Amino acid sequence: MTTAQRLERAVGRQLHTSRLYQWLTAEPDPTVVTINLRETYTIGPVLGLLERLVTPMVTRWEQSRLNEVATALSDRGRRLAESSRVVRWLARLFVPPEPEDRSEDARDDR
């Protein structure tokens, strides 16, 4: 047996005994039940109605003048906020502190 074949077998054994491989190739749990809500009598019609209403509404919103105005106002508000000293001060106030370097403490505990 060549070195490459031995290496291939060793890697194959390691792969097949790994938890990730076993989890990915495991049989599904027979006690788990999956329900397609689109096929139910109570939720299915609601989902269908939402799809029929929301999809055209999203398309119309994306093409609307109101969307353009709202986007322009949002961009203008963001630029205004970025140029404000108060907003910059508040942003610095809410930035979380840098994590402490615990490597020295860990060495001292030994």
Buried (B, 14 or more C-beta within 10 A) or exposed (E): EEEEEEEEEEEEEEEEEEEEEEEEEEEEEEEEEEEEEEEEEEEEEEEEEEEEEEEEEEEEEEEEEEEEEEEEEEEEEEEEEEEEEEEEEEEEEEEEEEEEEEEEEEEEEE
